[in-house]
Amino acid sequence: MDSTASGNRITVLAIDTTSPVGSVALTKGDCLLGEYLLAVSAAHSEKILSMIDHLLKDSGTSLDAVDIVAVSSGPGSFTGLRVGISTAQGLALSLGKDVVSVPTLEAIAFQARGGREHICPMIDSRRGEVYAALFRCSPAGDLEKLREETVITPEKWLEGIREPTVFSGSGACLYYEKIKALRGDTAAILPPESGIPRAATVARLALRNYLRDRKNELYSISPVYIRPPEAELHADKRKSSFNPAVSGKPEREQGP
């Protein structure tokens, strides 16, 4: 079956809780059926299911009609990552659906496409550092990663950027003056709203990834922290402070 035709029939429910502005979106193929954004960073766990419920009702879509549950995998708020991934896993498990994750920096970069410049998503990670990566847009409109995700000081990161570059995200806005001072006219910095990772973008990228490799991450998904959570920095005996809603495969899917 043609992948494009198949993709046009796939309904994706997407979740992003990596930033102070949480969002959920519903798409069918390339068509956006609806999207809700709400700045409730301290209460993502309380609001996300309600947002999903309202989105489904307002779009006239039943939960059973969802084919894929997509989620932004970070980096971002450690608590937000846990909420988003656990919610996606729980929904997918109850519905018998696949889960697809999308890196948050990739989602922000995708939203900044539009020219031949390099694209640098930057998220404020506090402590005077940013989460950052570097991309460029191919002629076909796909993102090509030029530098891997990292956590770094803005000054050190900017040393390696020489080409005209579009900067986006909370880190780019926070360090606007520094970027302009170091990169001058070669830097274009998008306004704050452009750098909010949106669930609609997560849905679109998740569908692309799914059509390419049909990978289900229900039991393998893990948050992209880049830097260990605060709890890990003070507890050597713990390798991860993330306890997923679903860990490992159910017994019926395990081998002998």
N, C-alpha and C positions, 0 to 999 in steps of 0.2 A: 504494500500500500504506500502511496506517495506520502512522504513525511509531512509535507505542507498541508495536504488535505486532512491527514490524521491530526495534525496539530490544531487545525481550525475547530476541531470538535472537542478539544481537551479543556476542561474547566479547572482553573487553578485558584486555590484559596491561599493567599500569601500573608505572612506576618512579619513585621519588623518592630522590635522593641529594643534596639541597640542604642537609641538616642533618647533624649528627653521627649521627643515627639514620637509617640508610638503610632503605628498605622496598620491597617488591614486592607486588603484589596481582593477583588474577585474579577477574574478575566476568563474569557472564552476565546481561545486562539489569540489573535492580536487585538481583540476587542475588550476594552475596559468596561466592565459592568458596573463597577462602583468601587469607591475607596474612601475610607474614613481616616482622618488624622486627628490626634488628640494629645496635647501636651500634658501628660500626667505621669511623668517619669517615676514619681514616688509610689504610684499605684497601678503600674502596668498589670500586675497580677490580679488586681481587682476589676480592671476595666476591659481587658483584652477579650474575654469571652463574651461580654455584653456587646462590645463593638462588632464582633463576628456575627452574633445573633441579629443585631439590627441591620447589618450589611446584607445578610442572606434574606431577611424579610423584605427589606426595601427593594432589593433587586429581583424578588420573586423567585429565588433559587433555593432549592432544598439542600440540606447538608449532604444527602445521599448523591446529589448530582455532581459533587466535587470529585474530580479525578486525581488531583495531586495537591498535596499540602506543601507549600514552599515557605522557607524561613530564612531570614538573614542570620548568618553564622558568626558575625563579628569581624574585626574587633569592635568594641564598644563597651557600654555599661555591663559590668560583670553580672549584676543582678538581672538586668534586662535580657541578657543572653540566656540565662537560665530559664526565665519566664517564657521567652519566645520559643526556645527549642523544646522545652517540656510540653508546652501547649500544642505545638505542631506534632510531636510524637504521640501525645494522648489522643488527639483528634484522628490522626492517621491510623493508629492502632484500633480505635473503636470502629472506624469506617472500613478498615481493610484496604487503605489507600497507601500510595507511595509518598515518601518524603524526599524533597530535593532542597539542598541548602545553597545559598548564594553568599559569597564573601561581601561584607558591607562596603569595603573600599571599592570593590568592583562595581557595586550598585551606584555609588556616588559618582564614579568615573563615567559610567554609562549615561548618567543624567547630564553630564557636561559635554557630551559629544556635539559636534557641529562644525569643526574646522580641521585643519591639518596639523594643528599644534599638538604637543604632548599634553597629557591630562594628568594632573597630580591631585588625587583626593587626600585630604589631611583631616584627621580627627584629633581633637584635643584629648590627650591622655593624662593631663595634669603633670605635676612635677617638672614643668618646663619642657615637656616632650610632646611629640605627636606620633600617632599611628599614620604611616604614609606608604604609598606605593606610586609607581609611575607607569602610565599606559600611553598608547597612541591608538588612533582609530584607523583601521585598515580601509582600503577603498570599498570593501564590501559592507562596511559599517560595523564590523566586529572589533572588539578591544584586543589589543596585543600588549601583553605585560612586558615592560622594559626593565623594571626593578621590582624585586619582591617586597612584600609587606614587611615592615619593620617598625620598631619604636625607637625614636631618635630625637635629638634636639633639632629645632628648625634650622639653626645655623649649619650644623653638620650635614643635614639632608640637602640643603640648598647648594652646598658646595659642588654636588654632583649633577646639578641641573644647569645646562647651558642653552638648550634650545628654547624657542618661544613656547611657553607653557600656560595652560589654563589651570588655576588652582581653585579647589572647591572643598567645602566642608567646614566644620566648626573650627578646626585647627587653622585653616587658611584665613578665616575671618579674625580669629584671635590674634594671629601674627601678621596681619595685613601690612602694617608699617615695616616690619622686619623683612617681609618678602619683597616689598617695593624697594626698600633700601638696598637689598642685596642683588635683586634681579632686574630692577628698573622697568623699562618699557617692554622687556621680553615677558613680563608676567601680567596675566589678566586674572583678577580675583573675582569670582562670582559672588553675588549677594547671599546672605545666610539661607534664605529659603531654597536656593538651588542645591545646597549641600546637605539637606535633610534626606537621609536614606528613606526612600518611599517603598511601601509594600507593592505598589503597582510595578515598579521597576524590578523588584525581587521576583514577582510573578513572571514577568517577561523573560528575564534571564533564566529562571528556573525551567521554563518551557523549552527554551533553546537547548539548555543542557540535557534535559530529559529526552528530547527528540534525537539528540546526538548519540547518547550512550545508554538510555533507558536504565539508569542506575537508581536504585532505591536505597536511601540512606537512613531508613527507619531505625536500624539497629547499629549503624556505624557513625552517625552524625556526632560531632563534638564541636564545642565552641572554639572559635579562633581567638584566643586571648592575646597572643604575641608576648605580652608580659604577664607573668603569673598573678593571680588574684592576691590581694593583700593578705588573706589568711594563709596562703601558701608561703609567703615570704617569712612568716614567723612560725612555721610548723614544718620542719624538715621531714617529719615522718609521713607527711601527706604529699602525694604526687599530683593530686587534682582535688579541687574542692567542688567539682561539678558532679552532681548525682543525677543522671538522666532519669526521666520518667520511665523509660524502657531501656533495660540493660541486657544485652545479649539476645539470642534468638529464643523463641518459645520452644518447649521440649519437642513438639511435633515437627519442628523444622531442623532439629539438631541431628547430626549423624550418629551412628551407633557408638 
